[in-house]
């Protein structure tokens, strides 16, 4: 294991991978800030269940819609430059939130601005993983993608800061680490060497005509969409369903964020070693079990157990999906990351909306968990249908990377 780790780090550019992780980490923290302080915002603005769902879905939806444009910018001007641009816009947005946001409509607009941070996914993963060979893509993508641990810091820091200084001040305080990482990225990161010749935007969008990209969209809708959706809604759910205080409710994001982020790297490593298809098959079964159990809304300890099972499946699934994508689309990593990341985020935006609707119409959050479990079942069926064609064309048995001498495919 130690020898393998040494070989991994020597095969790429560690400073860039680390900066990609930090870029995604602080961006994810910012992206989740409204979710972390949602109980405070809801209390101050007297929001209904439906309004809470819409408020929480807005940053996720905006992040989804902006991922493809930011991924395209990365393809055209370079991933390092796109990362710096994204962080600079995020800093400006945070100061806008600190100075001007005080109503429900302004909160929704702020959610749109936070989407720039959510779009960082389309740049961070290919920025860090672009330095590493195909056999290490799962691990490299997993390390960069583990930046979704930013949800931990949002849940840990935002609620007590909001209690002490007010929720508007959290925006300004969270801008500080973004500024630090922006400077370090400019100083330490290097543009990956896997960049192919520049092509038109229309050329990159041809990837949308590939059937496989839509399968990946569904797979990631379940894993990343579930992670973002439930991370953002857990504070509200714990406050409404179990009567937890606003500070404590916000910090329940920590469990989801920590679990999913920790196992994302493991999921990427497992997918490299045993194959992403094999890994995902078991992961979706875990997610189905967890979502059905959580739908009963049992006492808190049991509920958290099922939520932990779901979070572990989501995190490992995120790493496994992104072991497969760069193997299928080696010459369009940024744009395909943006497309798949967009659909994953759309899944995350859908969950708060359906949870709010469920509470408003049925008086329970159970429906959201059941619908999510059903989507995991659909993803599992799709994976089973497509695996035979995949393993006889561009990937090895179980989803493992082919040997380097066989790994040559011009897709996009």
Secondary structure, DSSP 8 states (H G I E B T S, - for coil): -HHHHHHHHHTS-HHHHHHHHHHHHHHHHHHTHHHHTHHHHHHHHT--HHHHHHHHHHHHHHHHHHHHHHHHHHHHH-HHHHHHHHHHHHHHHHHHHHHH--SHHHHHHHHHHHHHHHTTHHHHHHHHHTTS-GGGHHHHHHHHHGGGGHHHHIIIIIHHHHHHH-HHHHHHHHHHHHHHHHHHHHHH----TT------HHHHGGGGG-HHHHHHHHHHHHHHHHHHHHHHHHHHHHHHHH---HHHHHTTHHHHHHHHHHHHHHHHHHHHHH-HHHHHHHHHHHHHHHHHHHHT---HHHHHHHHHHHHHHHHHHHHHHHHHHHHH-TT-HHHHHHHHHHHHHHHHHHHHHHHHHHHHHHSSSHHHHHHHHHHHHHHHHHHHHHHHHHTTTTS-GGG----GGG------
